[in-house]
């Protein structure tokens, strides 16, 4: 768990080229986040995007928050030219 926390902290402080982190704050602080960017798969085409991570607080499951976050992440990738 601590390793993941440190990894996410580093990616926020020094994001990789093309990476974007989306955070959901429903008024009481962050309840979820997603990270998007170009695919890093060696065999991916030029216009292939990737959702690297998506996390939610357990009490937000089933509320629609995850769906809205996912849809926002996909729209971000599309707006940057990803078609896959």
BATOR-64777 format. One record per residue (C-alpha): x, y, z; residue number from 1; residue in one letter. Coordinates in steps of 0.2 Angstrom, whole numbers, plus 2048, in hexadecimal, padded with zeros to 3 digits. Example, Ala and Ser with C-alpha at 12.3 -4.5 7.8 and 13.67 -1.06 7.14 Angstrom:
<rs>
- 83E,7EA,827,1,a
- 844,7FB,824,2,s
</rs>
This chain:
<rs>
- 800,800,800,1,x
- 80E,80C,805,2,x
- 817,809,7F4,3,x
- 807,80D,7EA,4,x
- 804,81D,7F4,5,x
- 816,822,7F1,6,x
- 814,81E,7DE,7,x
- 805,828,7DD,8,x
- 80C,837,7E7,9,x
- 81B,837,7DA,10,x
- 810,836,7CB,11,x
- 806,846,7D2,12,x
- 816,84F,7D6,13,x
- 81F,84A,7C6,14,x
- 813,844,7B9,15,x
- 819,83B,7AA,16,x
- 817,843,799,17,x
- 805,842,793,18,x
- 7FE,83C,7A4,19,x
- 7EF,845,7AC,20,x
- 7E8,841,7BD,21,x
- 7D6,844,7C0,22,x
- 7D0,846,7D2,23,x
- 7BE,845,7D8,24,x
- 7BB,850,7E7,25,x
- 7A9,850,7ED,26,x
- 7AB,85E,7FA,27,x
- 7B3,854,808,28,x
- 7C4,850,7FF,29,x
- 7C9,844,7F2,30,x
- 7BF,835,7F0,31,x
- 7C6,82E,7E0,32,x
- 7D3,831,7D2,33,x
- 7D7,82B,7C1,34,x
- 7E7,82C,7B6,35,x
- 7E7,82D,7A3,36,x
- 7F3,82F,795,37,x
- 7FA,827,785,38,x
- 7FB,814,786,39,x
- 80C,80E,78B,40,x
- 80A,7FC,783,41,x
- 817,7F9,776,42,x
- 80B,7F3,769,43,x
- 7FE,801,76C,44,x
- 7FA,80C,75D,45,x
- 7FE,81E,75D,46,x
- 7EC,823,762,47,x
- 7EA,817,770,48,x
- 7E6,81F,781,49,x
- 7E7,816,792,50,x
- 7DE,817,7A3,51,x
- 7ED,813,7AE,52,x
- 7E4,814,7BE,53,x
- 7D3,817,7C6,54,x
- 7CF,816,7D8,55,x
- 7C0,81A,7E3,56,x
- 7BD,81B,7F6,57,x
- 7B3,80B,7FA,58,x
- 7A4,815,800,59,x
- 7A3,81D,7EE,60,x
- 7A0,80C,7E6,61,x
- 78E,80B,7DE,62,x
- 78C,81E,7DF,63,x
- 790,822,7CD,64,x
- 7A0,82B,7D2,65,x
- 7AB,81E,7CA,66,x
- 7A1,81E,7BA,67,x
- 7A2,831,7B8,68,x
- 7B5,830,7BC,69,x
- 7B7,823,7AE,70,x
- 7AD,82C,7A2,71,x
- 7B7,83C,7A5,72,x
- 7C7,833,7A3,73,x
- 7C1,82B,792,74,x
- 7BB,83C,78C,75,x
- 7CC,843,791,76,x
- 7D5,836,786,77,x
- 7CA,839,778,78,x
- 7CC,84C,778,79,x
- 7DF,848,777,80,x
- 7DD,83E,767,81,x
- 7DB,82D,76E,82,x
- 7D0,822,763,83,x
- 7D3,812,76D,84,x
</rs>
